Amino acid sequence: MSAISPVTAAAVQFDPQVGLENKDGNVRRSIELINEAADQGATLIVLPELAGTGYGFADREEAYAHAEPVPDGPTTRAWAAIARERGLHIVGGVAERDGVRLFDTAVLIGPDGVIGTYRKTHLWNREKLYFEPGDLGFPVFPTRIGRIGLLICWDIWFPEVARLLSVQGADVICSVNNWVWTPPPLFDDAGRCMAAYLTMTASHVNNVPIVAANRVGEERGGRFLGCSLITGTGGWPIGSVAPAEGETTVYADLDLAASRSAPIWNDLNDLVRDRRTDLYDPLLGYRGGDEFPR
């Protein structure tokens, strides 16, 4: 059967650095990598968390100085321009300023402009000192290529996030990340980190592909894990998991419409049907969206 909604997805792994002197360079580098991915045929391109600013803000004042409004800030405008020029869907992380509030935000952009934003719900470590917890819930955005859900980094440790996106009908989840080094062991013998396995697990138990882009490098004493990956509906990576070091882009061909029939595993087991919603409500108490048939 031919693909109904074919896309070539790209998870872009690179090394944006914090500091106002680096911000323009970060965005330029992201545009270079978007163009390289598009040259390889990618049509859905995912960048890391805070891809335009770097991550390790020294204090709230520095975080404010880096942040910008969404969708009218320069980073979002730059990504929107390349999306329009090359007919792309792009997901990337920005430090968003909304009045006096700051958010760790992922923005989804299509060929016709900004489609929607997601503000990180689960804040990691010092993020709690700069950013407000997300207040937009867990939206799923209809696009011309399919229904797209977003999550950010630490969110993948909370299985409710991917579940809620899936139950609302997401055809693909785009995950923007700054997975950091934590106490060892960090990697198994295959070179994969726990975040990669959590991504695979979330994909497997929801039968939805996940495009997960992480950053690499060091910044103000912090190190980042790499391990970007793209999973299929069964949860296994399509192709390789990116290494822990070095800029690289992982590619995979997906049929986004395949998610809509994927939950049926055999004659007696179906992930949607087997949920015990008589014991918990279909949306786990979430009131920000509606259950959507898959």
N, C-alpha and C positions, 0 to 999 in steps of 0.2 A: 504494500500500500504506500502510495507516495505521501510525502510530508504535507500536512495541511498548513502549518505555520512554521516553515523552516527559518532558523536563524543560525548564524555562526556567532557564538558567544566568545568574549575575550575577557579574562581576568588579568588586569594589568598590575603587576607588582613592581613598585619603584620606591624611591627614597626621598620624599619631600622633607625639607628641613625647616624647623621653626626659625623665626626671626624676620622682621619686616624687610630686611635686606634680601631675604631669600624668596619672598612671596611671589613676586613676578616671575622669577625663575622656576619656581614650582609649577606655576600654571603653564608657562611655556613648555616645560618638560612634559607635562600631562598632555598638552596638545600634540607634541611630537609623537608621543606613544599612542595616542588615539589615532593619529594619521597612519602610523605604522600598522596598527591593528586593522584599520579600515583597508589598507593596501593588501592585507592578507585575507580580506573578505569578511571581516567581522562586521556585524550589524547591530549587536548588543554588546556594549563595552562597559565594564565595571572597573572603577578606580578605588583606591583605598579610602578609608576614613580620613577626614581632615587632609585631603590630598592637596589642597591649595595652601595650607598654612603650616604643615608640620604639627607636632603633637605636644611637645613638652613645654607648655607655657610656664613661665616662672611665677606669675601671679595673675590676679584678675585684671589688672591694668593692661598687662601684655595681651591677655586673651581678648579684651575689648579692642585693643589696637589692631589685632589681626582679623577680627570678625567683620562681617558685612551683611547687609540685608539680602534676603532671598525673596523673590527671584531677581531683584534689580541690582545685585552686587556685581562687581567686575568678573569674578570667577564664574558665576553662573552664566553671565552674558557671553563670556569667552567659550564655554562649553556649548551653549545654545547656538552660537555662530557656526562652530564646526559640525554640530549635529545637523543643522539646516543645510550646510554646504555639501555634506557627504551622505545625507539621508540616514542618519544613525539614531539609535537609542543609547543614551549615556546615563550612567548612574555614578555619582561621585560624592565624596564627603566634604562638607564645608563647615566652618565655624560661623553660625548664623547669629546676627544681632537683630533683636526685635524689641525696639524701645531700649529699656535698660536691661533686658533679659538676654542671656546667651544660651544657645542650644548647639549641641553636636548633631548635625543634620545631614541627611542624605537627600539629594535632589535627583529626580528622574526627569530627563529631558528627551524629547523626541524631535523629529524633523520639523515640527511645527512650533516648537518652543517648550517651555517648562510644562510638564504634565502634573507633577505633584511633589510633595516633600514628606519626609518622615523625620521626626525628632527622636533621638535615642532615648529609650525608656529606662534602661538599666545602666547606670553610670558606674564606671570603673575607677576606683582609687581617687586620685586627685581631681578627676573630672568633676567630682561632686563639689569642689571648691570654686569652679568656674561656671559650670553649666547648670541650667535648670533641667529636671527630669522632663522628658518629652510629654507633650500635652495634646498630641494629635491622634492618639490611639495607634491602631495597626491597620492603616488603610491599604486596600488593594486597588490598583489603578488600571482601568481598562485602557489599552493602547491598540494601535493598528496591528501589532504583532501578537497580542495576547494580554492576559491579566498579570500584572507585575506587582509583587510584594517586596518590601524593603525591610532589612534589619541591619543593625550596626553592632559588630564586634561582640561585646559581653552579652548581648541579647541571645546569642546562640547557646549559652549555658542555661537558658530558661526555655524548656521545651514548649511552653505555652505559646511563645511568639510564633514559631514556625507552624504550630498547630492552628492557631487562629488565622494566620494568613492562608493556610491550605483550606480550612473550612469555609473561608470566604471566597474560595474559588481561584486562588493564585495559580497560574500556569507555570511560573518560575519565581524564585526568590533571589533577589540580588543582595549580597551581603558585603558591606564595606567595612574594612577592619584595620585596626592597629594592634594585632595580637602581639603582646609583649612577652619577654622572657620572664619566667617566674622560677621559683626554686626547682631544681632538677628532681627527677629526670624530665627533660623537655621533649626528647624525641625517642621513638622506639627504633628497633633495628632497621626498619624500613625507611627511617628518616622522616616519619610523619609525627606531627605534634598533636596534642589532645584536641586542639581547636579543629584540626582537619577531621578527626574522628567524630567530633560532635556535629560537624557539618554533614558528614556522611550519614550519621544516625538520623539527624533531622530530616534529611532528604529521603532516607529509606522508610521511616515510619509514617511519612506523609505522602510518599510516592510523588515527589515534586523535585525537579532539578533545582540546584542551588549554584549560583555563580558567585564565588567567594574570592575577593581580591584583598590581599594583605600587603602591608609595606615591609620593607627591609631596612637594614642599616642601623646606625647608632645615632643617638641624639641626646645631648646633655646627660650622659650617663645611662640612658635607657637603650635597650636593644629590642629588635623586632624579629619575629619568627619566620617571616616568609610563608611558605607552605600554601600558597594560593592554589585553588582547585576549582573544578567544575564537575558536578555530579549529574548522573542521569536519574531517571525516575526511580530506579532501584537503589539508589544511594551510593553506588560505587563510582569512583572518579572516572571520567572519560579522559583517556590519555593519562598524562603524568601529573603528579602533585609537584608544584614548584619547589625548588630547593630553599633552604633556610637563608641563603645569602645570594645577593646579586639580583639586578633588575631582569625580569623576564615576563613574558606574557603567555598565559595558558589559553589554548583554544579548544572549542568543542562545537560540533554541529548538533543542534537540538531541534526537535519538533515540539513547539510549545503546546500544541493541541494534544499531544500524546498524554499529557498529565490528566486529561479529562476521562480517559478510560483506564488509566494505570492502576487505580486502587483495587481492581478485581484480580485476585491472585490465583484462585482456583474455584471449583464448584461450591465450596463450603465456606470460604473465607474472603471477605471483602472489607477493607479497612474502614470504609464509610459505614457499611451495614453493621459491622461488629462493634462499633462504639456503643457503650452502654449509656446512652443519653437518657435512659429512664432513671439513672443514678446521678447524672450530672447533666446540666443543660448543654445543648449542642455547641454553644459558644463560650462555655466555661465561665459564665457570668459576665462576659464582655458585652457591652451595650453600644460599642462604637461602630458596628457594622451588622450585616445580615448574612446568615448562612446562604451559601450559593451552591447549587448542585454541580457535581463534577461527573 
